[in-house]
Amino acid sequence: MSKRVKTLVGAVVGLALGAALGRLAGALVRSDNVPFFVVLGALAGMWGGLVWARFLRPLVLAAIGLAALLLIAVLFTPPRVPFQASIPAPAPLMSPTAQPDGLTADQAATLSSLQKVDDYPLYTMRYIGAPRTSENREVSETSAVFACSLFAALGAPEGRLFGRNFDWRYSPALLLFSDRPAAGGYASVSMVDIAYLGFDDRSVDLTTLPLTERRGLLDAPSWPFDGMNEAGVAVGMAAVPSADERHDPGKPTVDSLEVMRAILDRAGSVDEAVAILGQYNIDWEGGPPLHYLVADRSGRAALVEFYGGAIIVLPNTGPWHAATNFTRSAVAGDAAGQCHRYETLVRRLTDAGGALNPRAALDLLQAVAQTESATQWSVVYGMSTGQVDVVLGRAYNQVHSFRIGQK
């Protein structure tokens, strides 16, 4: 082998072996700078190869020096520490201890979430933590113009809707977002007439009040007038002339609106909602007698009434259901002549095959809106989509849209 060839072989082989040994050394010491070991090993190997080929015989000491340098690097390079992004630890949850103003941390957070979205007004609020029990349950006034309209449009599987007009005297409104109950259940959204909570002065912007002066809003979860939960169950109520329910001493008694809160928190279907209504005696003394329309995203709906001393459940027989302010169980046949709003709902839902989009649903609510009793709000709950569309004071050209679960 010629000297030139031997030199070339020594350089190449030494370079390759040195690089491999350098890589191995870097891995053994778990260094983050493995390329340094590869380069250093390659240089040392190349020098060694040239010395072997007797091309750099005078530089043997230099090769030994490079080898010594490699050994020092191996011995003194610190072990590699895996890279970790600097992620701050999550802030500890505030414990519900009393604040200086007498509110717990959860209550203060709830009241601080209040936002005004319409000058009618319409507010939104997210309820955080366990709701307190409302002590004032009086809804003592009744009126001949207490005239709500409800329907479930179930003909479009991907767009099943629940619509309701709340027809009453002036009612500032709150759209309340409630988290899942700690004991399990469903998050929900519901409309609340906050005049019953003591906030009936339109000139007062509640978001400008100190938290302590908003305290009455903490009772809002117990006052749902209609609502929908994340399982796609929607419920609404309407006043009727009477509700004849036989008292069962073996059942607990709840207020007529609190039972709707139980449905929103716990019902995952129409069947479960009906079962919840059957678990309680309903206390009508705090307000007018009611019947309840419930529906779910599967396409089922039921009107639940209290008639003849029994609970009567009227399921949908087609792709829609509807209710206004007469007791449907007391009327035979198609209920013709009972209520012009009911007849309008039935006619339009039948013509549409129970399939409405949100705009058409609001148009239907506009068609049955009241001027004398002043429809306070119209709301469409998208049971299939989680969307909520709200109109205040019959201003149907101004629609506020939300989605269940939004913060």
C-alpha beads as a LAMMPS data file, in Angstrom:
LAMMPS data file: protein, C-alpha beads

407 atoms
406 bonds

1 atom types
1 bond types

-500.0 500.0 xlo xhi
-500.0 500.0 ylo yhi
-500.0 500.0 zlo zhi

Masses

1 110.0

Atoms # bond

1 1 1 0.000 0.000 0.000
2 1 1 1.451 3.346 -1.023
3 1 1 2.052 6.016 1.567
4 1 1 -0.606 8.280 0.005
5 1 1 -3.273 5.586 0.092
6 1 1 -2.310 4.589 3.626
7 1 1 -2.571 8.233 4.744
8 1 1 -6.012 8.585 3.141
9 1 1 -7.279 5.360 4.702
10 1 1 -5.933 6.341 8.106
11 1 1 -7.541 9.787 7.957
12 1 1 -10.978 8.518 6.795
13 1 1 -11.131 5.517 9.115
14 1 1 -9.848 7.551 12.034
15 1 1 -12.371 10.294 11.314
16 1 1 -15.290 7.828 11.207
17 1 1 -14.240 5.871 14.274
18 1 1 -13.515 9.030 16.216
19 1 1 -16.906 10.528 15.355
20 1 1 -18.673 7.308 16.371
21 1 1 -16.784 7.121 19.657
22 1 1 -17.484 10.793 20.319
23 1 1 -21.220 10.276 19.747
24 1 1 -21.160 7.262 22.070
25 1 1 -19.330 9.257 24.733
26 1 1 -21.851 12.084 24.519
27 1 1 -24.750 9.657 24.905
28 1 1 -23.129 7.899 27.860
29 1 1 -22.746 11.097 29.822
30 1 1 -26.249 12.288 28.724
31 1 1 -24.869 15.553 27.448
32 1 1 -27.012 18.159 25.684
33 1 1 -23.993 18.965 23.461
34 1 1 -23.482 15.663 21.639
35 1 1 -22.279 17.413 18.411
36 1 1 -19.297 18.724 20.381
37 1 1 -18.315 15.150 21.272
38 1 1 -18.750 14.038 17.657
39 1 1 -16.516 16.804 16.288
40 1 1 -13.923 16.344 19.000
41 1 1 -13.909 12.583 18.502
42 1 1 -13.636 12.978 14.715
43 1 1 -10.618 15.268 15.056
44 1 1 -8.959 12.933 17.535
45 1 1 -9.665 9.955 15.277
46 1 1 -8.308 11.734 12.222
47 1 1 -5.136 12.671 14.056
48 1 1 -4.800 9.090 15.239
49 1 1 -5.283 7.780 11.711
50 1 1 -2.625 10.084 10.337
51 1 1 -0.214 9.071 13.049
52 1 1 -0.928 5.396 12.242
53 1 1 -0.095 6.148 8.612
54 1 1 3.150 7.721 9.825
55 1 1 2.144 10.917 8.062
56 1 1 2.211 12.979 11.249
57 1 1 4.700 10.959 13.303
58 1 1 6.121 14.120 14.906
59 1 1 2.618 14.993 16.079
60 1 1 1.985 11.899 18.157
61 1 1 2.043 14.005 21.263
62 1 1 -0.608 16.271 19.767
63 1 1 -2.888 13.259 19.195
64 1 1 -2.370 12.164 22.761
65 1 1 -3.238 15.690 23.845
66 1 1 -6.483 15.619 21.890
67 1 1 -7.339 12.257 23.404
68 1 1 -6.690 13.664 26.853
69 1 1 -8.924 16.623 26.045
70 1 1 -11.706 14.237 24.999
71 1 1 -11.306 12.304 28.262
72 1 1 -11.522 15.505 30.292
73 1 1 -14.692 16.552 28.444
74 1 1 -16.243 13.151 29.145
75 1 1 -15.407 13.240 32.813
76 1 1 -16.443 16.790 33.547
77 1 1 -19.521 17.363 31.366
78 1 1 -22.591 17.459 33.688
79 1 1 -25.440 14.989 33.083
80 1 1 -28.162 16.216 30.705
81 1 1 -31.312 17.644 32.254
82 1 1 -34.350 17.178 29.971
83 1 1 -35.718 20.503 28.678
84 1 1 -38.848 21.696 30.389
85 1 1 -40.849 24.763 29.402
86 1 1 -41.277 27.280 32.136
87 1 1 -44.928 26.712 33.018
88 1 1 -46.177 28.524 36.080
89 1 1 -48.041 26.410 38.580
90 1 1 -51.814 26.900 38.414
91 1 1 -53.066 29.435 40.878
92 1 1 -54.746 27.768 43.849
93 1 1 -58.511 27.962 43.812
94 1 1 -59.876 30.607 46.107
95 1 1 -61.548 28.998 49.053
96 1 1 -65.128 30.089 49.757
97 1 1 -64.111 31.948 52.877
98 1 1 -65.836 35.135 53.856
99 1 1 -64.633 38.285 52.105
100 1 1 -64.554 41.696 53.777
101 1 1 -67.895 42.529 52.154
102 1 1 -69.529 39.356 53.472
103 1 1 -69.431 37.525 50.121
104 1 1 -67.607 34.267 49.544
105 1 1 -64.994 34.121 46.798
106 1 1 -67.426 32.208 44.546
107 1 1 -70.199 34.717 45.174
108 1 1 -67.922 37.649 44.443
109 1 1 -66.751 35.964 41.216
110 1 1 -70.373 35.311 40.225
111 1 1 -71.478 38.900 40.745
112 1 1 -68.326 40.217 39.041
113 1 1 -69.217 38.251 35.881
114 1 1 -72.344 40.389 35.335
115 1 1 -72.421 42.048 31.904
116 1 1 -74.998 44.283 30.255
117 1 1 -75.664 43.370 26.615
118 1 1 -78.885 45.276 25.887
119 1 1 -80.385 48.490 27.241
120 1 1 -83.844 46.938 27.735
121 1 1 -81.972 45.678 29.757
122 1 1 -80.582 42.199 29.207
123 1 1 -77.726 41.056 31.414
124 1 1 -75.639 37.903 31.375
125 1 1 -74.024 36.293 34.401
126 1 1 -72.124 33.084 35.087
127 1 1 -73.003 31.418 38.379
128 1 1 -69.954 29.922 40.100
129 1 1 -70.171 27.453 42.969
130 1 1 -73.191 26.098 44.814
131 1 1 -76.272 28.342 44.573
132 1 1 -77.894 29.538 47.729
133 1 1 -81.561 28.813 48.444
134 1 1 -83.855 31.704 47.638
135 1 1 -85.940 32.826 50.585
136 1 1 -88.366 35.145 48.813
137 1 1 -90.634 33.057 46.595
138 1 1 -93.569 35.416 46.169
139 1 1 -94.961 35.763 42.654
140 1 1 -98.326 36.802 43.955
141 1 1 -99.650 38.912 41.090
142 1 1 -101.645 37.250 38.352
143 1 1 -103.214 38.851 35.329
144 1 1 -105.528 38.082 32.451
145 1 1 -102.739 39.133 30.092
146 1 1 -100.206 36.703 31.551
147 1 1 -99.910 35.052 28.147
148 1 1 -96.859 32.975 27.224
149 1 1 -96.379 30.932 24.039
150 1 1 -94.114 27.886 23.751
151 1 1 -93.253 25.400 21.032
152 1 1 -90.811 22.655 20.156
153 1 1 -89.824 22.362 16.488
154 1 1 -88.490 18.819 16.105
155 1 1 -88.620 18.125 12.372
156 1 1 -84.937 18.794 11.599
157 1 1 -82.671 16.301 13.425
158 1 1 -79.647 18.616 13.206
159 1 1 -81.601 21.727 14.150
160 1 1 -84.237 20.956 16.767
161 1 1 -85.433 24.112 18.506
162 1 1 -87.405 25.201 21.550
163 1 1 -89.028 28.632 21.408
164 1 1 -90.770 30.715 24.044
165 1 1 -92.326 34.143 24.482
166 1 1 -92.481 35.473 28.014
167 1 1 -95.492 37.799 28.062
168 1 1 -95.833 39.839 31.223
169 1 1 -95.378 43.331 32.596
170 1 1 -91.994 45.047 32.223
171 1 1 -89.304 42.500 33.090
172 1 1 -85.570 43.276 32.994
173 1 1 -83.911 40.001 32.070
174 1 1 -80.861 37.985 32.987
175 1 1 -79.437 35.176 30.876
176 1 1 -77.844 32.980 33.523
177 1 1 -75.072 30.492 32.726
178 1 1 -74.849 27.824 35.429
179 1 1 -71.929 25.412 35.800
180 1 1 -72.442 21.692 36.371
181 1 1 -73.603 21.013 39.912
182 1 1 -70.873 19.674 42.178
183 1 1 -72.944 16.551 42.837
184 1 1 -73.141 15.812 39.114
185 1 1 -75.529 16.824 36.381
186 1 1 -75.537 19.342 33.572
187 1 1 -74.466 22.900 32.918
188 1 1 -77.333 25.065 31.744
189 1 1 -78.505 28.453 30.566
190 1 1 -81.781 30.046 31.652
191 1 1 -83.734 33.289 31.410
192 1 1 -84.651 35.022 34.670
193 1 1 -87.029 37.934 35.292
194 1 1 -84.885 39.865 37.762
195 1 1 -87.723 42.197 38.729
196 1 1 -88.655 39.403 41.159
197 1 1 -85.172 39.729 42.647
198 1 1 -85.672 43.436 43.332
199 1 1 -84.085 44.881 40.185
200 1 1 -86.963 46.542 38.340
201 1 1 -85.567 50.044 37.807
202 1 1 -84.512 50.397 34.184
203 1 1 -82.527 53.554 34.929
204 1 1 -80.057 51.680 37.137
205 1 1 -77.191 49.921 35.379
206 1 1 -76.511 46.962 37.648
207 1 1 -72.932 46.656 36.419
208 1 1 -72.147 50.004 38.074
209 1 1 -73.361 48.879 41.500
210 1 1 -70.996 47.587 44.198
211 1 1 -71.037 43.806 44.490
212 1 1 -72.912 43.967 47.792
213 1 1 -75.784 45.814 46.082
214 1 1 -76.020 43.078 43.437
215 1 1 -76.377 40.407 46.110
216 1 1 -79.998 39.642 45.180
217 1 1 -78.779 38.161 41.879
218 1 1 -77.346 35.243 43.834
219 1 1 -80.928 33.920 44.018
220 1 1 -81.190 33.772 40.208
221 1 1 -80.622 29.992 39.835
222 1 1 -83.876 29.357 41.720
223 1 1 -85.877 31.537 39.296
224 1 1 -85.616 30.014 35.792
225 1 1 -88.555 31.033 33.581
226 1 1 -87.241 28.901 30.719
227 1 1 -83.929 27.266 29.922
228 1 1 -81.856 24.527 28.336
229 1 1 -79.063 22.304 29.614
230 1 1 -75.996 20.887 27.904
231 1 1 -77.772 17.544 27.365
232 1 1 -80.163 19.337 24.998
233 1 1 -83.156 19.292 27.345
234 1 1 -85.240 22.487 27.230
235 1 1 -88.083 23.485 29.514
236 1 1 -90.503 26.378 29.770
237 1 1 -93.690 27.153 31.631
238 1 1 -96.942 28.994 30.972
239 1 1 -99.748 30.050 33.287
240 1 1 -103.069 28.185 33.161
241 1 1 -106.407 28.838 34.912
242 1 1 -105.852 26.112 37.493
243 1 1 -103.604 23.228 38.474
244 1 1 -105.223 20.383 40.386
245 1 1 -102.586 18.211 41.973
246 1 1 -103.328 15.786 44.790
247 1 1 -100.833 16.351 47.614
248 1 1 -98.661 13.335 48.380
249 1 1 -97.248 13.435 51.938
250 1 1 -94.487 11.063 50.853
251 1 1 -93.013 13.589 48.413
252 1 1 -91.040 16.748 49.126
253 1 1 -92.609 20.052 48.121
254 1 1 -90.855 22.567 45.876
255 1 1 -91.759 25.862 44.283
256 1 1 -93.115 25.901 40.719
257 1 1 -89.905 27.478 39.382
258 1 1 -87.458 25.541 41.542
259 1 1 -88.661 22.322 39.953
260 1 1 -87.480 23.719 36.621
261 1 1 -84.036 24.219 38.152
262 1 1 -84.076 20.534 39.126
263 1 1 -84.867 19.632 35.503
264 1 1 -82.069 21.793 34.125
265 1 1 -79.566 20.400 36.614
266 1 1 -80.477 16.711 36.403
267 1 1 -82.555 15.749 33.352
268 1 1 -80.811 14.203 30.362
269 1 1 -84.023 13.454 28.448
270 1 1 -87.735 14.198 28.349
271 1 1 -88.417 11.012 30.300
272 1 1 -86.081 12.131 33.083
273 1 1 -87.653 15.596 33.139
274 1 1 -91.135 14.096 33.465
275 1 1 -89.891 11.801 36.236
276 1 1 -88.498 14.792 38.143
277 1 1 -91.840 16.591 37.906
278 1 1 -93.456 13.481 39.364
279 1 1 -91.070 13.364 42.339
280 1 1 -92.414 16.511 43.995
281 1 1 -95.501 18.228 45.202
282 1 1 -95.580 21.573 43.390
283 1 1 -96.309 24.603 45.543
284 1 1 -98.528 27.013 43.567
285 1 1 -99.136 29.455 46.409
286 1 1 -96.235 31.688 45.455
287 1 1 -97.529 32.299 41.931
288 1 1 -100.024 31.299 39.238
289 1 1 -100.692 27.638 38.386
290 1 1 -98.551 26.429 35.516
291 1 1 -98.056 23.707 32.990
292 1 1 -94.639 22.764 31.590
293 1 1 -93.426 22.012 28.089
294 1 1 -90.221 19.950 27.919
295 1 1 -88.311 18.734 24.855
296 1 1 -84.952 17.214 24.015
297 1 1 -82.572 16.932 21.097
298 1 1 -83.722 13.368 20.311
299 1 1 -86.995 14.766 18.953
300 1 1 -89.222 14.021 21.925
301 1 1 -91.415 16.513 23.752
302 1 1 -94.139 16.421 26.407
303 1 1 -96.612 18.840 27.908
304 1 1 -96.999 18.129 31.621
305 1 1 -100.198 19.320 33.315
306 1 1 -101.883 18.896 36.694
307 1 1 -105.536 18.129 36.024
308 1 1 -108.186 16.129 37.814
309 1 1 -105.900 15.469 40.767
310 1 1 -103.305 13.729 38.590
311 1 1 -100.211 14.502 36.573
312 1 1 -101.105 14.312 32.886
313 1 1 -98.305 13.816 30.367
314 1 1 -99.125 14.676 26.752
315 1 1 -96.281 13.543 24.461
316 1 1 -95.788 14.884 20.962
317 1 1 -97.513 12.882 18.251
318 1 1 -95.615 14.504 15.400
319 1 1 -92.504 16.600 14.750
320 1 1 -93.624 19.470 16.983
321 1 1 -95.371 20.398 20.213
322 1 1 -96.920 23.630 21.481
323 1 1 -98.569 25.233 24.498
324 1 1 -100.105 28.533 25.491
325 1 1 -102.388 29.389 28.427
326 1 1 -105.161 26.841 28.519
327 1 1 -105.142 23.363 30.014
328 1 1 -104.818 21.085 27.012
329 1 1 -105.871 18.016 29.021
330 1 1 -109.265 19.607 29.634
331 1 1 -109.984 20.059 25.929
332 1 1 -110.923 17.290 23.544
333 1 1 -110.038 17.204 19.874
334 1 1 -107.793 19.774 18.201
335 1 1 -108.498 22.539 20.757
336 1 1 -109.939 24.787 18.065
337 1 1 -111.147 28.102 19.388
338 1 1 -109.263 27.898 22.678
339 1 1 -106.464 30.362 21.870
340 1 1 -105.586 32.184 18.660
341 1 1 -101.874 32.068 19.520
342 1 1 -102.043 28.297 19.926
343 1 1 -103.815 27.975 16.575
344 1 1 -101.117 30.064 14.893
345 1 1 -98.384 27.884 16.387
346 1 1 -100.120 24.680 15.306
347 1 1 -100.785 25.903 11.778
348 1 1 -97.257 27.136 11.081
349 1 1 -95.526 24.168 12.695
350 1 1 -97.725 21.781 10.725
351 1 1 -97.039 23.614 7.456
352 1 1 -93.280 23.504 8.135
353 1 1 -93.289 19.850 9.137
354 1 1 -91.830 20.942 12.455
355 1 1 -88.609 22.093 10.752
356 1 1 -87.602 25.687 11.466
357 1 1 -84.300 27.481 11.450
358 1 1 -83.588 29.993 14.243
359 1 1 -84.727 32.978 12.174
360 1 1 -87.994 31.255 11.244
361 1 1 -88.476 30.312 14.899
362 1 1 -88.129 33.964 15.928
363 1 1 -90.545 34.940 13.152
364 1 1 -93.076 32.518 14.607
365 1 1 -92.601 33.985 18.074
366 1 1 -93.084 37.434 16.580
367 1 1 -96.341 36.264 14.997
368 1 1 -97.728 35.315 18.436
369 1 1 -96.121 38.163 20.406
370 1 1 -98.387 40.266 22.615
371 1 1 -98.648 44.037 22.530
372 1 1 -101.033 44.582 25.445
373 1 1 -99.144 42.312 27.814
374 1 1 -95.886 43.365 26.162
375 1 1 -93.849 40.311 25.250
376 1 1 -90.799 40.825 27.426
377 1 1 -88.515 38.408 25.685
378 1 1 -88.499 35.862 22.904
379 1 1 -85.913 33.109 23.147
380 1 1 -84.972 30.224 20.868
381 1 1 -82.900 27.393 22.323
382 1 1 -80.988 25.256 19.839
383 1 1 -81.298 21.832 21.448
384 1 1 -79.154 20.284 18.705
385 1 1 -76.524 23.027 18.585
386 1 1 -76.426 24.683 22.011
387 1 1 -77.107 28.101 20.478
388 1 1 -79.367 30.567 22.287
389 1 1 -80.992 33.512 20.471
390 1 1 -82.678 36.206 22.562
391 1 1 -84.813 39.208 21.594
392 1 1 -85.902 41.798 24.161
393 1 1 -89.075 43.892 24.012
394 1 1 -90.160 42.669 20.561
395 1 1 -87.106 44.210 18.874
396 1 1 -86.858 41.334 16.393
397 1 1 -84.289 43.154 14.289
398 1 1 -81.830 42.949 17.196
399 1 1 -80.983 39.351 18.074
400 1 1 -78.454 38.498 20.775
401 1 1 -76.832 35.114 20.208
402 1 1 -75.013 33.011 22.770
403 1 1 -73.887 29.421 23.209
404 1 1 -74.363 27.214 26.220
405 1 1 -71.145 26.784 28.170
406 1 1 -69.568 30.030 26.996
407 1 1 -67.628 31.965 29.623

Bonds

1 1 1 2
2 1 2 3
3 1 3 4
4 1 4 5
5 1 5 6
6 1 6 7
7 1 7 8
8 1 8 9
9 1 9 10
10 1 10 11
11 1 11 12
12 1 12 13
13 1 13 14
14 1 14 15
15 1 15 16
16 1 16 17
17 1 17 18
18 1 18 19
19 1 19 20
20 1 20 21
21 1 21 22
22 1 22 23
23 1 23 24
24 1 24 25
25 1 25 26
26 1 26 27
27 1 27 28
28 1 28 29
29 1 29 30
30 1 30 31
31 1 31 32
32 1 32 33
33 1 33 34
34 1 34 35
35 1 35 36
36 1 36 37
37 1 37 38
38 1 38 39
39 1 39 40
40 1 40 41
41 1 41 42
42 1 42 43
43 1 43 44
44 1 44 45
45 1 45 46
46 1 46 47
47 1 47 48
48 1 48 49
49 1 49 50
50 1 50 51
51 1 51 52
52 1 52 53
53 1 53 54
54 1 54 55
55 1 55 56
56 1 56 57
57 1 57 58
58 1 58 59
59 1 59 60
60 1 60 61
61 1 61 62
62 1 62 63
63 1 63 64
64 1 64 65
65 1 65 66
66 1 66 67
67 1 67 68
68 1 68 69
69 1 69 70
70 1 70 71
71 1 71 72
72 1 72 73
73 1 73 74
74 1 74 75
75 1 75 76
76 1 76 77
77 1 77 78
78 1 78 79
79 1 79 80
80 1 80 81
81 1 81 82
82 1 82 83
83 1 83 84
84 1 84 85
85 1 85 86
86 1 86 87
87 1 87 88
88 1 88 89
89 1 89 90
90 1 90 91
91 1 91 92
92 1 92 93
93 1 93 94
94 1 94 95
95 1 95 96
96 1 96 97
97 1 97 98
98 1 98 99
99 1 99 100
100 1 100 101
101 1 101 102
102 1 102 103
103 1 103 104
104 1 104 105
105 1 105 106
106 1 106 107
107 1 107 108
108 1 108 109
109 1 109 110
110 1 110 111
111 1 111 112
112 1 112 113
113 1 113 114
114 1 114 115
115 1 115 116
116 1 116 117
117 1 117 118
118 1 118 119
119 1 119 120
120 1 120 121
121 1 121 122
122 1 122 123
123 1 123 124
124 1 124 125
125 1 125 126
126 1 126 127
127 1 127 128
128 1 128 129
129 1 129 130
130 1 130 131
131 1 131 132
132 1 132 133
133 1 133 134
134 1 134 135
135 1 135 136
136 1 136 137
137 1 137 138
138 1 138 139
139 1 139 140
140 1 140 141
141 1 141 142
142 1 142 143
143 1 143 144
144 1 144 145
145 1 145 146
146 1 146 147
147 1 147 148
148 1 148 149
149 1 149 150
150 1 150 151
151 1 151 152
152 1 152 153
153 1 153 154
154 1 154 155
155 1 155 156
156 1 156 157
157 1 157 158
158 1 158 159
159 1 159 160
160 1 160 161
161 1 161 162
162 1 162 163
163 1 163 164
164 1 164 165
165 1 165 166
166 1 166 167
167 1 167 168
168 1 168 169
169 1 169 170
170 1 170 171
171 1 171 172
172 1 172 173
173 1 173 174
174 1 174 175
175 1 175 176
176 1 176 177
177 1 177 178
178 1 178 179
179 1 179 180
180 1 180 181
181 1 181 182
182 1 182 183
183 1 183 184
184 1 184 185
185 1 185 186
186 1 186 187
187 1 187 188
188 1 188 189
189 1 189 190
190 1 190 191
191 1 191 192
192 1 192 193
193 1 193 194
194 1 194 195
195 1 195 196
196 1 196 197
197 1 197 198
198 1 198 199
199 1 199 200
200 1 200 201
201 1 201 202
202 1 202 203
203 1 203 204
204 1 204 205
205 1 205 206
206 1 206 207
207 1 207 208
208 1 208 209
209 1 209 210
210 1 210 211
211 1 211 212
212 1 212 213
213 1 213 214
214 1 214 215
215 1 215 216
216 1 216 217
217 1 217 218
218 1 218 219
219 1 219 220
220 1 220 221
221 1 221 222
222 1 222 223
223 1 223 224
224 1 224 225
225 1 225 226
226 1 226 227
227 1 227 228
228 1 228 229
229 1 229 230
230 1 230 231
231 1 231 232
232 1 232 233
233 1 233 234
234 1 234 235
235 1 235 236
236 1 236 237
237 1 237 238
238 1 238 239
239 1 239 240
240 1 240 241
241 1 241 242
242 1 242 243
243 1 243 244
244 1 244 245
245 1 245 246
246 1 246 247
247 1 247 248
248 1 248 249
249 1 249 250
250 1 250 251
251 1 251 252
252 1 252 253
253 1 253 254
254 1 254 255
255 1 255 256
256 1 256 257
257 1 257 258
258 1 258 259
259 1 259 260
260 1 260 261
261 1 261 262
262 1 262 263
263 1 263 264
264 1 264 265
265 1 265 266
266 1 266 267
267 1 267 268
268 1 268 269
269 1 269 270
270 1 270 271
271 1 271 272
272 1 272 273
273 1 273 274
274 1 274 275
275 1 275 276
276 1 276 277
277 1 277 278
278 1 278 279
279 1 279 280
280 1 280 281
281 1 281 282
282 1 282 283
283 1 283 284
284 1 284 285
285 1 285 286
286 1 286 287
287 1 287 288
288 1 288 289
289 1 289 290
290 1 290 291
291 1 291 292
292 1 292 293
293 1 293 294
294 1 294 295
295 1 295 296
296 1 296 297
297 1 297 298
298 1 298 299
299 1 299 300
300 1 300 301
301 1 301 302
302 1 302 303
303 1 303 304
304 1 304 305
305 1 305 306
306 1 306 307
307 1 307 308
308 1 308 309
309 1 309 310
310 1 310 311
311 1 311 312
312 1 312 313
313 1 313 314
314 1 314 315
315 1 315 316
316 1 316 317
317 1 317 318
318 1 318 319
319 1 319 320
320 1 320 321
321 1 321 322
322 1 322 323
323 1 323 324
324 1 324 325
325 1 325 326
326 1 326 327
327 1 327 328
328 1 328 329
329 1 329 330
330 1 330 331
331 1 331 332
332 1 332 333
333 1 333 334
334 1 334 335
335 1 335 336
336 1 336 337
337 1 337 338
338 1 338 339
339 1 339 340
340 1 340 341
341 1 341 342
342 1 342 343
343 1 343 344
344 1 344 345
345 1 345 346
346 1 346 347
347 1 347 348
348 1 348 349
349 1 349 350
350 1 350 351
351 1 351 352
352 1 352 353
353 1 353 354
354 1 354 355
355 1 355 356
356 1 356 357
357 1 357 358
358 1 358 359
359 1 359 360
360 1 360 361
361 1 361 362
362 1 362 363
363 1 363 364
364 1 364 365
365 1 365 366
366 1 366 367
367 1 367 368
368 1 368 369
369 1 369 370
370 1 370 371
371 1 371 372
372 1 372 373
373 1 373 374
374 1 374 375
375 1 375 376
376 1 376 377
377 1 377 378
378 1 378 379
379 1 379 380
380 1 380 381
381 1 381 382
382 1 382 383
383 1 383 384
384 1 384 385
385 1 385 386
386 1 386 387
387 1 387 388
388 1 388 389
389 1 389 390
390 1 390 391
391 1 391 392
392 1 392 393
393 1 393 394
394 1 394 395
395 1 395 396
396 1 396 397
397 1 397 398
398 1 398 399
399 1 399 400
400 1 400 401
401 1 401 402
402 1 402 403
403 1 403 404
404 1 404 405
405 1 405 406
406 1 406 407
